[in-house]
Amino acid sequence: MFYRIFSVASDELKVADDGLLSPDVGSWAQDKYRLIALYDELFSTGMKYKWGQRAYIDLYAGSGYSHVSGTNIFLKGSPVIALTVTDQFDKYIFCEQETDRFEALSIRTKRIAPAADATLIQGNCDVEIDRICAAIPKPSPGNTVLSLCLVDPFDFGIKFETLRKLSRFYVDFLALLAIGMDANRNYDHYVDGASDKLDEALGNRDWRKRWAEAGAPRAAFRTFLATEFSTSMASLGYRDVTVDRMKAVRSTEKNLNLYYLALFSRHQTGFQFWDQVLKYSTDQPGFDW
């Protein structure tokens, strides 16, 4: 049947400046937030009657609002998007390291969704992962719990061990793989082993050998890293995701591939939702369930 769950027009993400901290972002962020909003809606509504509780985890939550650089446009950030879905999550867990962003997020969370069951944790998500895990509702025979975790770092600074700890729960990951500019700028340091940043993000040190054996041009490095990350997630029991099922988001200024947005789930239902997002990732009136 046809179920109108969300208008995906960019205007739905716009908010008025409330005077609190709203960090600058590029205009491409509107595409990112639209994709996140689409998936949040599908997940929160689609899983409402299939699981006892639905939890939303944001590892790099930010301040809740963003400002599009060079414009007067303010956007909902990922925490506020999640707080304002049609069928609210039963539990919210937001982690943010920077004090000024954390304080702005705390105020906005209380103002926008005062009744929401929200746990806000200040600190680095990799350091605070045990607190994050402890905040996830405990399942029981009569109360199943499914979580959606957004992983949206500023660069490819994901720590795979953090995701490994979360994967012990029933968690789907919507991950931003910010490997575009990062991979280009620091290619030599990553490949020659001067930096272990990619080792930590991918969860292994063998990727250099596979990259050397591939004999691929430097331009293929981004795709290679995305595939390697998917393989690492598959080692945790998640379904393997090919690059063609990731959403590439490009810079509106220079048309550069900035990152991939990818879903990692153990169940086909999550990918059915994701396919809807990929299909309707431009302005559309609604979805076909």
N, C-alpha and C positions, 0 to 999 in steps of 0.2 A: 504494500500500500504506500501511498505518498504521505510522507510525514514531514511537515515543515518545521525544522528544528532551529534553523539559524540563518539569518541573512549574512552572506559572506562579503558583502560590500565593505570597502575600507572604512566607510563612515561609521560602521558599527563598533570599530575599535577606537574611535577618536573620543577624547575626553577634554574637559576644560582644565586649564591650568589652575591647580588648587594652591599654588604657592609653596608647595613642598618640593624637595629635590626630585628632579626629573632629568637623569643623565641624557646627554646627546647620543643619538643613534643615526645611522645613515638611512636614507629613504627606503632602502631595500628591506629594512626591518619590518615595514608594513606587510610585506609578503610573508615573512617568518611568522609574525603574530597571527596573520590570517590562517595559516596552516595549523598552528598550534590551537587556535580557537576552534577550528573545524573538528580536529581530532578530540579535543576535550569534550565538546558537545556530544559527539557520537559515542565516546567511551562512557561518559557519565550517565547518559540516558539509556544506552544499550545495555549496560551492565546493572542497571538499577534493580531489576527484579531477578537477576541471576546470581547475585552475590549478596551476602548479608550486609557487608559494608564495603564502601569504595573510598580509598584513600588517595590523596594527591600529594606528591612529594616534588618539591622544587629545590634542587641542590644549589643553584646559583640564582637566587630569587630576585636580587636587585631591590629597587625602591618601590616597585609597583606601577610606576608610570615612566614613560620615556618621552623625550622631546626630539622630533625630527630636525636634525641640524639644518640651519639656514631657513627655517620655516616657522610658522606660528602653530604648528600641529603638535598636539600631545596625544600619546597613544596609551592604551592599557598595556601594562607589562604582563608577563606570564602569570604572576600570582593573582592579579586582579581579573584577568581573563578566566582563570579557574574559579575564582570566588563568585563570578557572575554568570556561570553556566545556567541553563534552564533548570536542570536537576542537580542541585548542589551536591558536592561530594560530602560524605559523612565525616571525613577527617582531612585536615590540611596540615602539611608539615613544610615550613619554609625555612631554608637555611641561607644566611647572607653574612659575609665576612665583614664588609665595610660598615663602620658605625653609623655614618650619616645615612647610608642607604637603608640600613636595618631600622633606624628610628623612623624614617619616612614610611617604610613598609608597615611598621607596627601601627602607626596612626591610621594609615589608609585601610588596613585590614579591619580595624575596629570600627571605622566609620562606614565602610562599604558593606561589610557583612558582619554586623555585631553578634549575630546568633551563630556564626560558624564556629565549629570546633577546630580551632587553629592553634598549632604549636609553632612558635617562632624561635629559631635557634641562631644565635649570633656566633659566627666563627667559620673557619674553613671546613667545608663539607667533608674533606678527607680526614681531618683531625676529629671532627665531631660525628663521624659516621655511627659510632655506637649509640650516641644520643638520638640520632635520626632513627635508627632501627628500633630503639626502645619506644619511640613515640608511635610507631605503627600499631594499630589496634591488634590485639591478640586474637587469633582465630580459635574457634571451639567447634565441636560437632554440630552445634546449632547456629553457628555464626561464622560464615566464611568471609574472608577478607581478600580483596583484590586491589592492588595499588597501581597507579600510573605515575611514573617518575620522569620528570623533565630534566634533561641534562643539557644545559645551555651555557657553557663556559665562554669566555672571551676569545680563547684560542684553543688549540688542540691540547689543552692542559688537563684532560680527563685522567684520573688515576683509575686504572682498570680494577685494582684491588677494592676500591670503594664500590664499584658496581658488582663485584663478586660477592661482597658481603650482603648487599641488598638483594641479590639474586636468590638468596636462601629463602626469601619470602615469595609469595605469588606477586610478582612485579612485572609489569610491562614497561619498557623504556622508550621514550621518545627522545632521541639523542641528536644534538646538533654537532656534526663533525666539522669543526672549523679548521679545515686543512688547506684551504685555498692559498691565501697570502702567507700563512705560516710555513707551509711546505716550500713555497717558492723562495722566501726570504732566507730560510735557515737550512736549505737543502744540504749543503756541504757539511754543516755541523752534524746533521742528523745521520747522514749516510756514513761519514767517516768515524762515527762513534764518539765525537767530542761532546755530544749531549745525549742524555738518557731519557729525555722527555718523551720521545715516541715509544721507548721501551716500556715506560710506565703507562702510557695511554693504551698501548696494544696488549700489554700483559705478557710480553715475551721479548727476547733479544735475538731471535732467529730470523726476524723479518729481513735483516740486511742481507743475509745469505740468499734468501728467496728473491730479493730485489736484484741482486747481482746476477743470479742465474736467469732471471727473466730477460735480461738484456734489453729492457724497454727504454725508450727515450725519456728524458727528464720530464717532459710534458705529461707522461702517464703516471707520475708519482702520486698525484692526488687520488686517482682511481685505484691505484695499488693499495694505498693506505686505507681507503674506505673498505676495500675487499678484505684486507687483513683484520680490520676491526670487526667486521661481520664474522669472520672465521673465529676470532676470539670469543665473541658472544655465543657462537654455536657451541663452543667448548663448555659453556655454562648451561646448555640445554635449550638455548633459543634457536628458533628456526633460522636457517641460513638466509641472508638477504643479499641479493645481487644488486649491483650499483644501479641498474635500470629501475629498481623498485625504491630507490632513494630519490628525494626531491632536491635537485640542484637549485640553489638560490644564487643569483648573480647580482653584482653591483650594477645599479642603474646608471652610474656615471661612466664606467669603463667596460661594462659587460663582462666583468671577470667572474669566474666561478669562485665564490667566497666560501661556500660550505655545502655539505649535504645534510638534509634533515631525514632521519631514518627511524623507522619503528622496529623494535625488537620485542617479539612476543613468542611465547611457547605454544600459542593456540591460533588456529586459523581465523577465529572471529576477529581478533585484533587486526589481521591483515585485510579482512573484508571491510572493516572501517577505514583502514588506511587507503585501500583502493578507491573508496569514495572520496577521500581527501584529495588524492592525486587526480581524480577525474574532475572534481569540482573545485579546484584550487584557484580558479578565477571567479569573478563576481557572478553568482548564480542565485536563484531564489530559494533553493532548498535541496533536499536529498530524497532519493528513493531508497527506502529501507529494503 
